[in-house]
Amino acid sequence: MKFLTDITITIFILPILLVVIPIIYFSILISDGSPAIYKQERVGKNGKIFVLYKFRTMDQSSDENIHEEHYKNLSKEEAVEPSLKPGNPIRIENDDRITKIGGFLRKTSLDELPNLFNVLFGEMSIVGPRPLVKYESDLLGEYQKDRHSVKPGITGLAQTQGRLDLSLQERLYWDLEYVNGYNLFLDLKIIFQTIMSVLSRKGAN
């Protein structure tokens, strides 16, 4: 049922995507050169690695080690524990690696549109925990298995609670809440809340 819902939603909005995606693609090429699509290995269901597709939002010469060091600094323990206690947000403040058009794409979440190809490939779902890179996943320790027991999503329960304003601990808490309480009505609620969150640009970066 979940897979059929994913495919139905994707096909339903496909006509819009066929117009919007080329506009964004060529806008990136014109403003910041090639490539317009960013590819990165992420951890999927049951720990299987897949290639995630997004619109590139950072300068081509960006140092990705900055992101890894930032996440490791956020985790003061050997492994992240789920908690609702406020902590340091996931976002990197004043990240000068983000291009001008990339900033707009992030605030509107349009950079995630190519994720829909991952949905069509069966690697992701519309709703689920956001897919992590390997070093992020490794920070979860014993919680990796539970979090990765479902397909990662374009949006998820954590994204409706603050997106990048959340700490690693808060994100893990909401991701596990989703895994343990999944149902179709929850997915529909998350989709609606995500739309409202994007419109308000709450927690965007």
NUVO-989333 format. One line per field, with one value per residue (C-alpha): residue number from 1; residue in one letter; x, y, z. Coordinates in nm, 4 decimals, padded with zeros to 6 digits. Layout:
num: NUM:...
residu: A:...
xx: X:...
yy: Y:...
zz: Z:...
***
This chain:
num: 1:2:3:4:5:6:7:8:9:10:11:12:13:14:15:16:17:18:19:20:21:22:23:24:25:26:27:28:29:30:31:32:33:34:35:36:37:38:39:40:41:42:43:44:45:46:47:48:49:50:51:52:53:54:55:56:57:58:59:60:61:62:63:64:65:66:67:68:69:70:71:72:73:74:75:76:77:78:79:80:81:82:83:84:85:86:87:88:89:90:91:92:93:94:95:96:97:98:99:100:101:102:103:104:105:106:107:108:109:110:111:112:113:114:115:116:117:118:119:120:121:122:123:124:125:126:127:128:129:130:131:132:133:134:135:136:137:138:139:140:141:142:143:144:145:146:147:148:149:150:151:152:153:154:155:156:157:158:159:160:161:162:163:164:165:166:167:168:169:170:171:172:173:174:175:176:177:178:179:180:181:182:183:184:185:186:187:188:189:190:191:192:193:194:195:196:197:198:199:200:201:202:203:204:205
residu: M:K:F:L:T:D:I:T:I:T:I:F:I:L:P:I:L:L:V:V:I:P:I:I:Y:F:S:I:L:I:S:D:G:S:P:A:I:Y:K:Q:E:R:V:G:K:N:G:K:I:F:V:L:Y:K:F:R:T:M:D:Q:S:S:D:E:N:I:H:E:E:H:Y:K:N:L:S:K:E:E:A:V:E:P:S:L:K:P:G:N:P:I:R:I:E:N:D:D:R:I:T:K:I:G:G:F:L:R:K:T:S:L:D:E:L:P:N:L:F:N:V:L:F:G:E:M:S:I:V:G:P:R:P:L:V:K:Y:E:S:D:L:L:G:E:Y:Q:K:D:R:H:S:V:K:P:G:I:T:G:L:A:Q:T:Q:G:R:L:D:L:S:L:Q:E:R:L:Y:W:D:L:E:Y:V:N:G:Y:N:L:F:L:D:L:K:I:I:F:Q:T:I:M:S:V:L:S:R:K:G:A:N
xx: 00.0000:00.2793:00.4647:00.1471:00.0815:00.4353:00.4035:00.0539:00.1639:00.4768:00.2865:00.0170:00.2678:00.4843:00.3371:00.4384:00.7850:00.8411:00.8093:00.9778:01.2784:01.4216:01.3824:01.5784:01.8324:01.9230:01.9102:02.1874:02.3909:02.3634:02.4333:02.6980:02.7965:02.7891:02.6925:02.3389:02.2577:02.4358:02.4850:02.5740:02.5758:02.3210:02.2130:01.8785:01.6474:01.8261:02.1526:02.1743:02.3724:02.2110:02.2833:02.0665:01.9862:01.9427:01.9900:02.3344:02.3102:02.6747:02.9776:03.1600:03.4757:03.2942:03.4793:03.2422:03.4660:03.3236:02.9835:03.1249:03.3229:03.0163:02.8077:03.0769:03.1129:02.7386:02.7650:02.9481:02.8985:03.0114:02.6584:02.3559:02.0669:01.7067:01.5875:01.3494:01.5880:01.6851:02.0423:02.2621:02.0761:02.1855:02.2242:02.5629:02.5094:02.6188:02.7416:02.9194:02.9429:02.5773:02.5274:02.2740:02.0332:02.1142:01.9920:01.6581:01.6275:01.6968:01.4502:01.1772:01.2973:01.3002:01.6507:01.4880:01.2737:01.5182:01.4573:01.1396:01.3533:01.4791:01.1133:01.0445:01.3552:01.2097:01.4977:01.2980:00.9451:00.7596:00.7501:01.0123:01.3263:01.5561:01.8402:02.1721:02.5280:02.7404:02.9130:02.5762:02.4351:02.7348:02.6582:02.3293:02.4954:02.2391:01.9526:02.0695:01.8817:01.5445:01.5810:01.6799:01.4034:01.1897:01.2651:01.4064:01.1767:01.1756:01.0099:00.9430:00.8125:01.1364:01.0999:00.7587:00.9055:01.1722:01.3868:01.7414:01.6485:01.6485:01.9477:02.0772:01.9092:01.5730:01.5857:01.6573:01.3692:01.1158:01.2528:01.2042:00.8570:00.7706:00.9160:00.7238:00.3940:00.3711:00.0316:-00.1132:-00.2972:00.0258:00.1921:-00.0863:-00.0614:00.3161:00.2765:00.0290:00.2476:00.5530:00.3756:00.2854:00.6422:00.7909:00.5509:00.6530:01.0207:01.0475:01.3762:01.5013:01.8632
yy: 00.0000:00.2413:00.1716:00.2187:00.5469:00.6646:00.5817:00.7331:01.0631:01.0778:01.0098:01.2615:01.5474:01.4332:01.6887:01.9708:01.8211:01.8034:02.1829:02.2775:02.0433:02.1646:02.5283:02.4634:02.2460:02.5091:02.7905:02.6158:02.5561:02.9216:03.0674:02.8267:02.5840:02.2048:01.9716:02.0761:01.7406:01.6392:01.2678:01.1237:00.7782:00.7422:00.4631:00.3115:00.0416:-00.2338:-00.0430:-00.0800:00.1994:00.3852:00.7015:00.9998:01.2641:01.6310:01.9662:02.1020:02.3880:02.4321:02.5753:02.3196:02.3559:02.2924:02.0923:01.8145:01.7356:02.0481:01.8814:01.5599:01.7424:01.9489:01.6374:01.4660:01.7773:01.7739:01.4209:01.4531:01.0843:00.7708:00.7314:00.9604:00.8892:00.9842:01.2785:01.5753:01.7834:02.0874:02.0796:02.2318:02.2433:02.0345:02.3377:02.4973:02.8672:03.1132:02.8368:03.0281:02.7140:02.7557:02.9355:03.2130:02.9933:02.7067:02.9115:02.9651:02.5971:02.4921:02.7369:02.6116:02.2458:02.2423:02.0955:01.7678:01.7258:01.4796:01.2544:01.1535:00.9521:00.7581:00.6943:00.5626:00.3401:00.1930:00.3223:00.5842:00.6633:00.9952:00.9772:00.8234:00.9173:01.1300:00.9180:00.9680:00.9581:00.6813:00.8943:01.0270:00.6759:00.5509:00.8051:00.6253:00.3127:00.0545:00.2635:00.2199:-00.1082:00.0314:00.3576:00.1772:-00.0836:00.1324:00.3107:00.6608:00.9419:01.2762:01.4099:01.2653:01.3262:01.4987:01.7439:01.8526:01.9216:02.1724:02.0337:02.1666:02.3457:02.0054:01.8523:01.5074:01.3678:01.5257:01.4087:01.0529:01.0680:01.1699:00.9234:00.6361:00.7653:00.7382:00.3898:00.2629:00.4351:00.4268:00.4188:00.5650:00.8447:00.9509:00.9703:01.1931:01.4146:01.4476:01.5398:01.8149:01.9433:01.9395:02.1597:02.4072:02.3946:02.4657:02.7546:02.9048:02.8155:02.7020:02.5279:02.5641:02.6218
zz: 00.0000:00.0884:-00.2365:-00.4410:-00.2612:-00.3387:-00.7086:-00.7340:-00.5787:-00.7950:-01.1178:-01.0180:-00.9848:-01.2778:-01.5253:-01.2897:-01.2450:-01.6202:-01.6231:-01.2947:-01.2989:-01.6354:-01.5234:-01.2039:-01.3844:-01.6437:-01.3868:-01.1922:-01.5081:-01.6099:-01.2664:-01.1339:-01.4069:-01.4233:-01.2651:-01.1734:-01.0132:-00.6938:-00.6290:-00.2915:-00.1363:00.1422:00.3765:00.2792:00.4078:00.6000:00.5668:00.1885:00.0231:-00.2675:-00.4678:-00.3750:-00.6373:-00.5483:-00.7146:-00.6315:-00.3814:-00.2856:-00.4594:-00.6737:-00.4653:-00.1354:00.1275:00.2389:00.5357:00.7037:00.7192:00.8625:01.1311:01.2207:01.2817:01.4823:01.6997:01.7646:01.9048:02.2346:02.3142:02.1332:01.9976:01.9727:02.2101:02.1195:02.3261:02.3127:02.5206:02.3087:02.1829:01.9169:01.5826:01.2855:01.0608:00.9939:01.0582:00.7891:00.5602:00.2822:00.0673:-00.0341:-00.3657:-00.4151:-00.6094:-00.3720:-00.0778:-00.2499:-00.3405:00.0192:00.1717:-00.0616:-00.0493:-00.4301:-00.4161:-00.3074:-00.6215:-00.7861:-00.4823:-00.6657:-00.9071:-00.6037:-00.5163:-00.8663:-00.8387:-00.5171:-00.3029:-00.1128:-00.0059:-00.0041:00.3769:00.6040:00.7967:00.5818:00.4323:00.6083:00.4826:00.6340:00.8988:01.0203:01.0355:01.2314:01.5051:01.5786:01.7177:01.8251:01.6839:01.3245:01.2788:01.3883:01.1969:00.8784:00.9040:00.6707:00.3457:00.3881:00.2799:00.1027:00.4142:00.7571:01.1052:01.2077:00.9172:01.0473:01.3921:01.2917:01.0100:01.0563:01.3789:01.5512:01.7264:01.6300:01.9405:01.8592:01.4983:01.6085:01.8581:01.5917:01.3363:01.5810:01.6670:01.2985:01.2597:01.5624:01.4816:01.1026:00.9341:00.6140:00.7952:00.9632:00.6204:00.4875:00.7958:00.7525:00.3843:00.4765:00.7604:00.5331:00.2796:00.5556:00.6908:00.3482:00.2914:00.6260:00.5616:00.9223:00.9971:00.6411:00.5425
***
